[in-house]
Amino acid sequence: MSQLWSWALTAVGVFGIWLAGRRSPWGWAVGIGAQALWLAYALATRQWGFLVSVAAYTWVYTRNFRAWRTPAPEPRPAESAPQETPA
């Protein structure tokens, strides 16, 4: 298998993390897409251990992608403490 696979998989993964670091939910989507490439790599090279990492990373990327697409809940107003008056 060509060294190109290693470089391409690394580049796609780093690009996805870079996007996520810039607060783009598309970073997680790129990460999910990278897992399809890792799956192909695992099957082509018969490195079955990568199948476990593909499943784990896909779960994490999917969870984060969904979380980033969901708007954050509105913060509840803080309860005010009773005001003490100076004596």
C-alpha positions in Angstrom: 0.0 0.0 0.0 1.3 3.4 -0.9 2.6 6.0 1.6 0.0 8.3 0.0 -2.7 6.6 2.1 -1.0 7.5 5.4 -0.5 11.2 4.3 -4.0 11.5 2.9 -5.6 10.1 6.1 -3.5 12.3 8.3 -4.3 15.4 6.2 -8.1 14.8 6.3 -8.1 14.1 10.0 -6.0 17.1 10.9 -8.2 19.3 8.6 -11.3 18.1 10.4 -9.8 18.8 13.8 -8.6 22.3 12.6 -12.2 23.1 11.5 -13.6 21.9 14.8 -11.0 24.1 16.6 -12.3 27.1 14.6 -15.8 26.3 16.0 -17.1 24.9 12.8 -19.4 22.0 13.1 -18.2 20.9 9.7 -15.0 19.8 11.4 -16.9 16.9 12.9 -18.5 16.1 9.6 -15.1 15.9 7.9 -14.0 13.6 10.8 -16.9 11.3 10.0 -15.9 11.3 6.4 -12.4 10.5 7.3 -13.7 7.4 9.0 -14.9 6.0 5.7 -11.3 6.4 4.5 -10.0 4.6 7.6 -12.5 1.8 7.0 -11.3 1.4 3.4 -7.7 1.4 4.7 -8.4 -1.2 7.3 -10.1 -3.5 4.9 -7.5 -3.0 2.1 -4.6 -3.7 4.5 -6.4 -6.3 6.6 -5.5 -4.4 9.8 -8.6 -5.3 11.7 -7.8 -3.3 14.8 -8.6 -0.1 12.8 -12.2 -1.3 12.6 -12.5 -0.7 16.4 -11.1 2.8 16.1 -13.4 3.5 13.1 -16.4 2.6 15.2 -15.2 4.6 18.2 -14.2 7.7 16.3 -17.4 7.7 14.2 -19.5 7.6 17.4 -17.5 10.5 18.9 -17.6 12.6 15.7 -21.3 12.0 15.3 -22.1 12.9 18.9 -20.1 16.1 18.7 -21.5 17.0 15.3 -25.1 16.7 16.7 -24.1 18.6 19.8 -22.6 21.5 17.9 -25.6 21.8 15.6 -28.0 22.0 18.5 -28.4 25.5 19.9 -27.2 25.9 23.5 -30.1 26.2 26.0 -30.9 29.7 27.3 -29.3 30.2 30.7 -31.8 30.5 33.5 -31.8 33.8 35.4 -29.8 33.6 38.6 -31.8 33.7 41.7 -30.9 36.9 43.6 -29.8 36.6 47.2 -31.6 38.8 49.7 -30.1 42.2 49.9 -28.6 43.1 53.2 -29.0 46.7 54.3 -26.1 48.4 56.2 -26.8 48.9 59.8 
